[in-house]
Amino acid sequence: MSTTVEGSIPNSSSRAVDEVVDLVSALIRFDTSNTGDLATTKGERECAQWVADQLHQAGYTTEYVESGAPGRGNVFARLKGADSSRGALMMHGHLDVVPAEAADWSVHPFSGAVRDGYVWGRGAIDMKDMVGMMLAIARQFKIEGTVPPRDIVFAFLADEENGGKWGSQWLADNRPDLFEGITEAVGEVGGFSLTVPRPDGTERRLYLVETAEKGLGWMRLRAKARAGHGSFLHEDNAVTILADAVARLGKHTFPVVMSDSVTEFLAAVAEETGLEFDPASPDIEGQLAKLGTISRIIGATLRDTANPTMLHAGYKANVIPQTAEAVVDCRVVPGRQAAFEREVDELIGPDVEREWITKLDSYETTFDGHLVDAMNDAILAHDPQGRTVPYMLSGGTDAKAFARLGIRCFGFAPLQLPPELDFTALFHGVDERVPVQALEFGTRVLEHFLLNS
């Protein structure tokens, strides 16, 4: 039975729409769990080779690259466009997923089950949904002989869930030739719908296009002091020094900093809903809470965060250790890196050393230009009541690596979501799933977008 969301264009079928659900389900069945440890991360090679085979069947010549470590598979394919003088557009998606504990799920996380109108499994929204849509459209274009306006590079990547060390970051450093001629790129965590109430009692679907990402840094803190027997008095204890510093940092609230992307997003929401958002208000989080579950992401983009995540010290109960260490997950608003580090240094004090384990810069671009117009036109073609708005992602994606190469990056993986679905809770969550209708809608939108990009 064909169904539509109120206000959207009636469903239409195509080769890509017809096979996208099967492709996403098949992708989920590859257990590509990324533990962050080379010894235990698995499945990327097999999944990448399957993707390459799907592209080969459609007629593509692909390049398979293992990025500096065995099994960390990446696949690239290029579809020639009509105008070779224009810069190429890259569509990129990562094949790895965060681990999942099967006992916690309603369905097996690597089953790719299709039931109750959803495709279930780890990666369903992060991001094998987008990978499946990319693959479906790439196959359709090649099989049907479609020539897009410019070259499109389809990139399927490893290791995004661990910062891209063995994926996008390695490729940018070691294989810049793969990105030659690419001027713009589109990836994950954007294009999904947020339904907001309007003052007249109706609703409006906003489609959030990612134009910015906070910086991502994993910081190690280390305190050193004199080791000794646990029964003696110790004024100089590495554990205590570190614990005090971690507590100060973890309890600290960084100042509100309004980036252009966040300012534009809040202005658009205020225009649609009549709600007011005052960055100077001490209750700005309370104002944002009126947006529902999306406030988790938006609230985290108003200020820097530094969340302690790991502690390590000692080797025996009756020995005062010489060293104690902690790891802190830091997310920094664009333009705030230097100020953030000064603030951290003041908080942890002179007796605690710090070093970056991973440090990936923030990124922000403007919400304008031909590519943004093409996104907006594609959404409106399939949802005339929709509206595209920019926003900042509180996390990070492979776009950080590509921005280093001078590529302008966006997040646009369109999904028209049921208003009641707590979409943000599904990222890395239990019972991750994507609506079948959202996948079909997104495939139509991406097809329209790529034909007019």
Secondary structure, DSSP 8 states (H G I E B T S, - for coil): -----TTS------HHHHHHHHHHHHHHTS--B--S-TTT--SHHHHHHHHHHHHHHHT--EEEEE-SSTT-EEEEEEE--S-TTS-EEEEEEE--B----GGGSSS-TTS--EETTEEESTTTTTTHHHHHHHHHHHHHHHHHT---SS-EEEEEES-GGGTTTTTHHHHHHH-GGGGTTEEEEEESS-SEEEEEE-TTS-EEEEEEEEEEE-EEEEEEEEEE---EETTS--S--HHHHHHHHHHHHHH--------HHHHHHHHHHHHHH-----TTSTTHHHHHGGGGGGHHHHHHTSS-EEEEEEEEE-SSTTEE-SEEEEEEEEEE-TT-HHHHHHHHHHHH-TTEEEEEEEEE--EE--S-SHHHHHHHHHHHHH-TTEEEEEEEESS--THHHHHTTT-EEEE---B---TT--HHHHTT-TT-EEEHHHHHHHHHHHHHHHHT-
